[in-house]
Amino acid sequence: MWSSFWRSRDRFSLDELRYLTDQLQKVQIVNNVNKNFVIETLRSISELITYGDQHDSNYFDFFMERQVMGEFVRILKVSRIVSISLQLLQTTSIMIQNLKSERAIHYMFSNEHINFLITYTFDFRNEELLSYYISFLRAISGKLDKNTISLLVKTQNGTWLVVSGSSWQEMHGLLPKQQQTLNPKLVGVCCLNNACYEEVVSFPLYVEAIRFASHEESMIRTAVRALTLNVYHVGDESVNRFVAKAPHADYFSNLLTFFQKQCLYLNGMVSETLKNLDSDTTTAILNVVDEIEDNLYYISDVISAGIPEVGRLITVNILQLLIFPLLLPSLQLDAVDIGAITSLYLLCCILRIVKIKDLANTIAASLFCPPEAFVPDSETKLNGHAPDHGYEIQQTENKNVIEVDGCSKKILPSLSSSSLVHPEDIISKGVSRLTLRDALLSYITAGDDLQVLSSLSILATLLQTKELDETMLDALGILPQRKQHKKLLQQALVGEDLREDQLFSSGRSFIRDGFSCELDGYLQNLKEQYGVACSSLEVGTSPSVHRFQVLDALVSLFCRSNISPETLWDGGWLLRQLLPYSESGFNNQHLELLRTSRTQDSYKNSTYALLEEARGTWPDLLVTVLRDEWKRCKRAMEAPSPRKELKCMLLPLDKPSFDDVLPNKSSFVAGERMCKVVKVFVLLHQLQIFFLGRALPEQPPTCPPSDIPENSRARNAALDVSGPKLGSELRLVDAVPCRIAFERGKERHFCVLAISVGASGWILLAEELPLKKHYGIIRVVAPLASSDPTIDQKYSRWLHLRIRPSTLPFLDPAKLITHGKAKTKAPVDGRWTLSFMDDESCKSALSMILEEIDLQSNEVKKRLKPLLNHEGAIDVPDASPHPPDDASSSNATPSNSL
């Protein structure tokens, strides 16, 4: 046998296939002696069959006649060597993946050999073997269609075959007669052109695959999910009934149980990260988030297969395993396993990714229930005999605490507006009136930055969920008015009873009866199907009341100073969606709400804060930053959806930009503060324009730069608008001689000159030209702003200056810090100490620098005046007073002493 194996033959020939088959049939046992020969034979046969499928049908005819698949199964039975199992699975996978002809695939699946390999007891303790096995299953699933899937299932009457008439004739015409005789099971129950939908009792491919659905290795889980999707998307009704009935329906509950564990793991990581933020934990959170979102997209793909019973199973399991017991109660109560921020993130993900109408509307209707409604009866009782889920609730001395079976639980502070829920309304007749919807609004008015962002995100997600009924949006108070008008107009066109004044009234809401009917239907379904009873009296409230509760919460948000500008922008986006886009669409209630004293005070405060930055650390960048943020805010407000990713809800917003612990007077801290002030002002200013029903301009209304005055130091020094350049020549008019040491023991002589050109300003150190009197060469250039000139208290000839960088690194998009990446080290502010010949020279330099700082500040204010005087908000003076005389006596520690 061994000598004949090495005879010279054409590798890709029918003779070679015949020879290899003969050699394989002679093998009676596989051991360490002949295992390599068997492995090579199996590999070669697969190559020849793949080659023949594309070039010569006689190869596969021989493969069928000699029952080579049966030989593969026999080799597996007589072998206990893992490498043989590996090669056999790989050989079969390669053949299935590469066979193109429908006839060949039908033959491969038509006998019991494939199902035997699927159900064979492999030793899966070998990870490589498990990987090959899963690849084998996935290869099979890739060839499934309505004809081939029936070859792999069994019905009560045996193997079930459903093929079209043409496919059946093709198989009968091409299969040899002896093959038909040898495989009587090939013909089971068959209907030409019509499917016989019998009860499927066995589907090994699916059953064996879902055993590994929760495997710890992500690659295996991914392969199993791809296989199940291939099965679901075939669209075979009998198979669909098989996967949706017990015990196989447990796959979907197990899938959601596994997802639930991932959510709890994510919550633990988020809680830890909020306490100790670093790049490692942040990266780990983002990895878990990616996996959670992948799971939801898989669930969405399952739903897209269009199997009604599977969609119902997924909806029920999501609600019963995740939303009702974990996510919704955590929006208010403390004694839960998951945090409110994580819960809101997961709710947003589910609504955005899992497109099920009943699921979306059930979640929305649940927001009208108190959190106690989702706690099982076994945990709490309402006075010991409540028919539905509830608590034994007693009012305590602290109005923000309720007693639940003897345990104190905090409740969120109530909303401030008279139209919202008040503390005295929370406990009424033994029933909590604070609903989950109230909790969301409470987060907006009184929560921290992440709570506000999370609440805004869930409201924005609900607003954009197409599966959600518009009446449900109206009930929540977040239906855009343009959609309300469209709905009312449609009702009028179809002849419904609708008064003309209601249709064209700017304070309109949906017809109360239709609104109440649909909401009550969902609430009734919650009670009957899931045992969740909504006892809140707020359900009967008019949608217009709910609408103004949301508007009032958003207006209150804009008056808060402890919220990040980015979060306020999200609130501005939501407000813009809820209100009409023209002044004519506003009614008196709108205008009264949006032009309250607190709203105007907030806007004026932001205007004064911006004005203060004109004399702050970065006035030279203020107009540039304002223009950039104006465009960014305009894009964000007019965007079809919030620009921020959902995963940002899980990461701290107010994080330091740099690793360094910088002092409060650092120019970088001042730069970040300036950017926040600009963002808040831009948002409130654009909202003011929006409230007036005007279009937002592309650029903020500012004055153009002024010309350089004739008597200015810049003109006297022969500088133009481009500013000073190192090594260039200038006139030393008003320059004061001084000394400075940039290195210890190396003192240098310069002339110091302060110059402002428009909104820019510099402190120049120039070396006087010996052969050209009153002229010098610029050697050092530093920003004028934030120089904070101070005469030393002990040595009156010393002038201390703070030198900030020329720009802010976080204004460069290429240097922006992203989550999970290493932070940038911030350069520290420099310190100069200039030594003058006498006290008068030192005071002259101080006066010159302060005068140029005033000119620079006044120029910035002048450019901002049209913007700041919007609708008479404030009156910007043409000039600002000089700093107090005692500025020269302020404390400063010199870093360079001369």
Secondary structure, DSSP 8 states (H G I E B T S, - for coil): -HHHHTS---SSSHHHHHHHHHHHHT-----TTTHHHHHHHHHHHHHHHHHHHHH-HHHHHHHHHTTHHHHHHHHHHT---HHHHHHHHHHHHHHHHH---HHHHHHHHHSSHHHHHHHS---TTSHHHHHHHHHHHHHHHTT--TTTGGGG-EETTEEB----HHHHHHHHHHS-HHHHHH-GGG-SB--SSS-----EEE-HHHHHHHTTTT-SSHHHHHHHHHHHHHHHTT--HHHHHHHTSTTTTHHHHHHHHHHHHHHHHHHHHHHHHHHS--HHHHHHHHHHHHHHHHHHHHHHHHHHT--HHHHHHHHHHHIIIIIIIIITGGGT-SSSSS-HHHHHHHHHHHHHH---HHHHHHHHHHTTS-GGGGS-TTT--STT--SSS---EEE-SSTTEEEETTEEEE-----SSTTS--HHHHEETTEE---HHHHHHHHHHHS-HHHHHHHHHHHHHHHH-TTS-HHHHHHHT---HHHHHHHHHHHHHTT----HHHHS-TT----HHHHHHHHHHHHHHHHHHH------GGGGS-HHHHHHHHHHHHHHHHT-SSS-HHHHHHHHHHHHHHS-SSGGG--HHHHHHHT-HHHHHHHHHHHHHHHHHTTSS-HHHHHHHHHHHHHHHHHHHHSSS-SS-GGGGGS-SS--SBSS---TT-HHHHHHHHHHHHHHHHHHHHHHHHHTT----SS----------TTSHHHHTT--TT---TT-EEE-TT-EEEEEEEETTEEEEEEEEEEEETTEEEEEEEEE-TTSTTEEEEEEEEESTT---EE-SS-TTEEEEEE--SS-GGGSGGG---TTS--B-----EEEEEE-SSHHHHHHHHHHHHHHHHHHHHHHHHHHHHHHTGGGS----SS-----GGGGGS----SS--
